[in-house]
Amino acid sequence: MASTLALFLTSAGTGLLAGGASCAAVQGGLLAGAVGRRTTPHGSPAPRPARGATTRQQATEPLAPVGAFLAGKLLSHTLLGALLGIFGAALQPSPRTRAVLLIAAALVMLLFALDLMGVKAVARLVPRPPAAFGQLVRRKSKSGAKLAPALLGFATVLIPCGVTLSVELVAITSGSAVAGAAVMAGFVLGTAPLFAVLGYVFRQAGQAFSGRLGIVTGLVVLTVALWTAVSGLQAGGWYTTVDTTTPAAAAEPQPGTSAKPNAPALQGPVTLDAAGKQTIVLTVTDFYEPTAFTARAGAPTTLILRGKDSGGCARAFTIPELGVQEIAKRDGDIRIDLGTRKPGKLLFSCAMGMQGGAIDFKEDAA
């Protein structure tokens, strides 16, 4: 399971860069209804601020319904994230199942990006909530109750945007209630700055601005979709962003190391004892060190994950091809039996595919 803090920060970044614009385009009308000029319980317009009201009171008054809307949204999405995390824990997805979910999330974002940019061919493919949900929620937006903005914010969970659906898939892959809640809470907090600005604008000037976000939003969401797809491919062990053509510097000779004529040089963290057993030490900090090196094929191999104040996504170590999933110790070693490898590259990555590397197993030369 990836670090809860890393998931929170990643989701907040996604919300800030793409989620705010995407969700505002989908939920803009609801936001406008929540923060627009409300009526009193008897149906009459809400009273104007008194003449004696201070400038600060007049300036902050439009922000109160915006804050209530965002608080309601944060609550509903955090609860949903916890439920999705519990669901993911029950499923216990393998590294490649998790990777497929990430790629599916990227495809959902791609569809929404094209739809936002006006590509009509994808309109029927875009997931949308049942019409009844939208009608019910929008009827509530006409309510003059003081709690209406918070209730409408809570109800946005029924009208998800494309990026939200993608982040929900990430919450499933997190595998715990706490991590799932962190994913969704981080996402909503990331969207909050743009929603606050738009809410203030809607409060002052109505909904005219809400329909003009399409192309810019689509391009941002498209960029995030591509980044998510690459992460999914790396998490599945089908691709790596690491340059595997330049191995790390060779290790110093070790006592008892077997040396054969024309054998491939051992690289970086790799040692071979007199019995022909190979050991690889991979250091885990906030990153993997090194990320590309050569080892010897045909030798029984043990991989040691050596945590050195490790943190972030790097702690959630996976080898997708072997189905290996381990949480590196903050400080300490974990031993993983890799068996006797045939020639070829064995890819590894963090659980979310944000960083990875490769071990290039080479055969002894004739």
SVG drawing of the C-alpha trace seen along z (x, -y; Angstrom):
<svg xmlns="http://www.w3.org/2000/svg" viewBox="-43 -53 82 76">
<polyline fill="none" stroke="black" stroke-width="0.4" points="0.0,0.0 1.4,-3.4 2.1,-6.0 -1.0,-7.7 0.7,-11.1 2.1,-10.4 -1.4,-9.5 -2.9,-12.6 -0.3,-15.0 -0.6,-13.3 -4.4,-13.6 -4.2,-17.2 -1.9,-18.0 -4.3,-16.3 -7.2,-18.3 -5.2,-21.5 -4.0,-21.0 -7.0,-19.3 -9.8,-18.4 -10.8,-22.0 -11.4,-23.0 -12.9,-19.7 -15.3,-19.5 -16.2,-23.2 -17.3,-22.5 -19.5,-19.7 -20.7,-21.1 -20.6,-24.8 -24.4,-25.1 -24.8,-23.4 -22.1,-25.7 -23.9,-28.7 -27.2,-27.6 -25.6,-27.0 -23.9,-30.3 -26.3,-32.4 -28.7,-34.9 -30.8,-32.8 -34.3,-33.5 -35.7,-33.5 -37.8,-30.5 -40.9,-32.5 -39.7,-32.9 -38.8,-36.6 -35.3,-37.7 -32.6,-37.6 -32.1,-41.1 -29.2,-43.3 -26.5,-44.0 -27.3,-46.9 -25.9,-50.3 -23.8,-50.1 -22.1,-46.8 -18.4,-47.0 -16.5,-46.7 -15.0,-43.4 -18.4,-42.0 -19.6,-43.0 -16.5,-41.4 -16.6,-38.1 -20.4,-37.6 -20.3,-36.0 -17.6,-33.5 -19.8,-32.0 -21.9,-29.9 -18.8,-28.9 -17.2,-27.6 -20.3,-25.7 -20.5,-24.1 -16.9,-23.0 -17.2,-21.7 -20.2,-19.5 -18.2,-18.3 -15.2,-17.4 -17.3,-15.4 -19.1,-13.4 -16.0,-12.6 -13.9,-11.7 -16.6,-9.2 -16.7,-7.8 -13.0,-7.4 -13.0,-5.5 -15.6,-3.1 -13.7,-2.7 -10.5,-2.0 -12.3,0.7 -13.6,2.2 -10.1,2.2 -8.7,3.9 -11.2,6.7 -10.2,7.2 -6.5,7.1 -5.6,6.3 -2.3,7.6 0.2,5.0 -1.0,5.6 -4.7,5.4 -3.9,2.1 -2.1,1.0 -5.1,1.9 -7.3,-0.3 -4.9,-3.2 -5.0,-2.8 -8.8,-2.6 -8.8,-5.8 -6.6,-7.4 -9.1,-6.3 -12.0,-7.8 -10.1,-11.1 -9.3,-10.9 -13.0,-10.6 -13.9,-13.5 -11.0,-15.6 -12.2,-15.0 -15.8,-15.7 -14.9,-19.0 -13.0,-20.0 -16.2,-19.4 -15.4,-16.1 -18.9,-14.8 -17.8,-11.3 -17.1,-10.5 -20.3,-12.0 -22.1,-8.7 -19.1,-7.0 -18.7,-9.5 -20.0,-8.1 -22.7,-10.3 -24.9,-10.1 -28.6,-9.1 -30.7,-12.1 -32.9,-11.7 -29.9,-12.5 -29.1,-15.7 -32.8,-16.8 -33.1,-16.1 -30.0,-18.0 -30.7,-20.9 -34.2,-21.3 -32.5,-21.5 -30.4,-24.4 -33.5,-26.6 -33.9,-26.1 -33.4,-29.2 -32.4,-27.2 -29.1,-28.2 -27.8,-24.7 -28.6,-24.4 -25.0,-25.2 -23.6,-22.5 -26.2,-20.0 -25.5,-20.8 -21.8,-20.4 -22.4,-17.0 -24.6,-16.0 -21.8,-16.6 -20.7,-13.1 -23.7,-12.1 -22.5,-14.2 -18.8,-13.3 -16.6,-14.7 -14.2,-12.6 -11.2,-13.3 -13.2,-12.4 -14.1,-9.0 -10.4,-8.4 -9.4,-9.4 -12.1,-7.1 -10.3,-4.2 -7.1,-5.3 -8.9,-5.2 -9.8,-1.6 -6.2,-0.7 -5.1,-2.3 -6.3,0.7 -7.4,-0.9 -10.1,-3.2 -7.5,-5.8 -5.6,-5.9 -8.8,-6.0 -10.2,-8.8 -6.9,-10.7 -7.0,-10.2 -10.5,-11.8 -9.9,-14.5 -6.7,-15.5 -8.5,-15.7 -11.3,-17.9 -8.9,-20.2 -6.9,-20.5 -10.0,-21.7 -11.0,-24.1 -9.0,-27.2 -10.6,-27.3 -14.1,-26.4 -13.7,-29.3 -12.8,-31.8 -15.6,-30.6 -18.1,-30.6 -17.2,-34.2 -17.6,-35.1 -20.9,-33.3 -22.1,-35.0 -21.3,-38.4 -22.0,-37.9 -24.1,-34.7 -23.4,-31.7 -22.2,-33.3 -18.6,-32.2 -19.4,-28.6 -19.7,-27.4 -16.4,-28.8 -13.9,-26.4 -14.2,-23.6 -11.1,-23.7 -8.6,-24.8 -10.0,-22.3 -9.9,-19.5 -6.2,-20.2 -5.3,-20.1 -7.3,-16.9 -5.7,-15.3 -2.2,-16.0 -3.1,-14.4 -4.7,-11.4 -1.4,-10.8 0.6,-11.1 -1.8,-8.6 -1.5,-6.2 2.3,-6.2 2.1,-5.6 -0.2,-2.6 2.1,-1.1 5.0,-1.4 3.0,0.0 2.2,3.0 5.8,3.7 5.1,3.1 7.1,-0.1 9.6,-2.1 10.5,-5.8 14.0,-4.9 16.9,-4.9 18.0,-1.2 20.8,-1.5 23.2,-3.1 24.0,-0.8 25.2,-2.0 28.9,-2.0 30.4,1.4 30.6,2.6 33.9,3.1 35.1,6.7 33.6,8.6 35.5,11.4 34.6,14.8 33.1,13.4 33.1,15.8 34.9,14.6 34.5,16.3 36.2,15.4 34.0,13.3 31.3,13.1 29.2,9.9 30.4,7.4 28.3,7.1 26.9,3.6 26.3,1.3 24.5,3.2 25.1,6.7 27.5,9.3 28.1,13.0 29.4,15.3 31.7,18.3 28.7,20.7 27.3,18.8 24.4,17.2 23.7,13.6 22.6,10.8 21.1,7.4 20.8,4.5 18.3,1.9 18.3,-1.2 14.9,-2.8 14.8,-6.5 12.2,-8.7 13.5,-7.1 15.2,-3.9 19.0,-3.8 20.1,-2.8 17.4,-2.4 19.2,-0.5 22.0,2.0 23.2,5.4 23.0,8.8 23.9,12.3 21.4,14.7 21.4,18.3 22.3,17.6 20.0,18.0 19.2,14.4 18.0,12.6 16.8,9.0 17.3,6.9 15.1,3.8 17.2,1.6 15.1,-1.2 17.1,-4.3 14.6,-6.8 12.3,-5.7 9.1,-7.5 6.6,-8.4 5.4,-6.1 8.8,-4.4 8.0,-2.4 5.3,-0.6 7.6,1.6 6.3,4.0 7.7,6.4 4.6,6.7 5.9,9.7 6.3,11.8 3.3,10.4 5.6,9.1 4.2,6.4 6.2,5.2 6.3,2.2 9.9,1.2 10.9,0.6 11.6,-2.9 15.0,-1.7 15.9,1.9 16.0,4.8 13.4,7.0 14.6,10.0 12.8,11.1 13.7,14.4 13.8,13.8 14.7,17.4 17.1,18.2 16.4,15.6 16.8,16.1 18.4,13.4 16.2,10.3 15.1,7.2 13.0,7.4 11.1,4.2 10.2,2.8 8.2,-0.2 6.3,-1.8 2.6,-0.8 1.3,-3.9 3.8,-3.7 5.3,-7.1 8.9,-5.8 10.6,-2.6 13.7,-0.9 15.1,2.3 17.5,5.1 19.1,6.4 20.0,10.1 22.7,11.1 24.0,14.6 27.7,15.6 29.5,15.3 30.7,18.4"/>
</svg>
